[in-house]
Amino acid sequence: MDFSSSKKTMRISLALADAASFYCAMILLGMILLGSIRENSIAEEPVKGSQFSDRPLR
């Protein structure tokens, strides 16, 4: 019976799947972080139009 090569193939496949899952998670995390940085940079733009009404009165 050829169970040893079947187990070896299964272990290699599992290791490749784990590595691919890890790299996909890191890429997704990086995209989320980049998206949040870009979202925060919008606040540095000058205030225009209806944004003046959002300011508190003194």
CNS distance restraints for C-alpha pairs under 8 A (distance, minus, plus):
assign (resid   2 and name CA) (resid   6 and name CA) 6.60 0.50 0.50
assign (resid   3 and name CA) (resid   7 and name CA) 6.09 0.50 0.50
assign (resid   4 and name CA) (resid   8 and name CA) 6.14 0.50 0.50
assign (resid   5 and name CA) (resid   9 and name CA) 6.05 0.50 0.50
assign (resid   6 and name CA) (resid  10 and name CA) 6.16 0.50 0.50
assign (resid   7 and name CA) (resid  11 and name CA) 6.14 0.50 0.50
assign (resid   8 and name CA) (resid  12 and name CA) 6.22 0.50 0.50
assign (resid   9 and name CA) (resid  13 and name CA) 6.10 0.50 0.50
assign (resid  10 and name CA) (resid  14 and name CA) 6.07 0.50 0.50
assign (resid  11 and name CA) (resid  15 and name CA) 6.11 0.50 0.50
assign (resid  12 and name CA) (resid  16 and name CA) 6.19 0.50 0.50
assign (resid  13 and name CA) (resid  17 and name CA) 6.13 0.50 0.50
assign (resid  14 and name CA) (resid  18 and name CA) 6.11 0.50 0.50
assign (resid  15 and name CA) (resid  19 and name CA) 6.19 0.50 0.50
assign (resid  16 and name CA) (resid  20 and name CA) 6.10 0.50 0.50
assign (resid  17 and name CA) (resid  21 and name CA) 6.05 0.50 0.50
assign (resid  18 and name CA) (resid  22 and name CA) 6.16 0.50 0.50
assign (resid  19 and name CA) (resid  23 and name CA) 6.26 0.50 0.50
assign (resid  20 and name CA) (resid  24 and name CA) 6.11 0.50 0.50
assign (resid  21 and name CA) (resid  25 and name CA) 6.16 0.50 0.50
assign (resid  22 and name CA) (resid  26 and name CA) 6.30 0.50 0.50
assign (resid  23 and name CA) (resid  27 and name CA) 6.18 0.50 0.50
assign (resid  24 and name CA) (resid  28 and name CA) 6.12 0.50 0.50
assign (resid  25 and name CA) (resid  29 and name CA) 6.11 0.50 0.50
assign (resid  26 and name CA) (resid  30 and name CA) 6.12 0.50 0.50
assign (resid  27 and name CA) (resid  31 and name CA) 6.20 0.50 0.50
assign (resid  28 and name CA) (resid  32 and name CA) 6.27 0.50 0.50
assign (resid  29 and name CA) (resid  33 and name CA) 6.23 0.50 0.50
assign (resid  30 and name CA) (resid  34 and name CA) 6.10 0.50 0.50
assign (resid  31 and name CA) (resid  35 and name CA) 6.05 0.50 0.50
assign (resid  32 and name CA) (resid  36 and name CA) 6.28 0.50 0.50
assign (resid  33 and name CA) (resid  37 and name CA) 6.30 0.50 0.50
assign (resid  34 and name CA) (resid  38 and name CA) 6.28 0.50 0.50
assign (resid  35 and name CA) (resid  39 and name CA) 6.19 0.50 0.50
assign (resid  36 and name CA) (resid  40 and name CA) 6.32 0.50 0.50
assign (resid  37 and name CA) (resid  41 and name CA) 6.43 0.50 0.50
assign (resid  38 and name CA) (resid  42 and name CA) 6.88 0.50 0.50
assign (resid  39 and name CA) (resid  43 and name CA) 7.83 0.50 0.50
assign (resid  40 and name CA) (resid  44 and name CA) 7.87 0.50 0.50
assign (resid  41 and name CA) (resid  45 and name CA) 7.69 0.50 0.50
assign (resid  47 and name CA) (resid  51 and name CA) 6.06 0.50 0.50
assign (resid  47 and name CA) (resid  52 and name CA) 6.88 0.50 0.50
assign (resid  48 and name CA) (resid  52 and name CA) 6.84 0.50 0.50
assign (resid  50 and name CA) (resid  54 and name CA) 7.41 0.50 0.50
assign (resid  51 and name CA) (resid  55 and name CA) 7.38 0.50 0.50
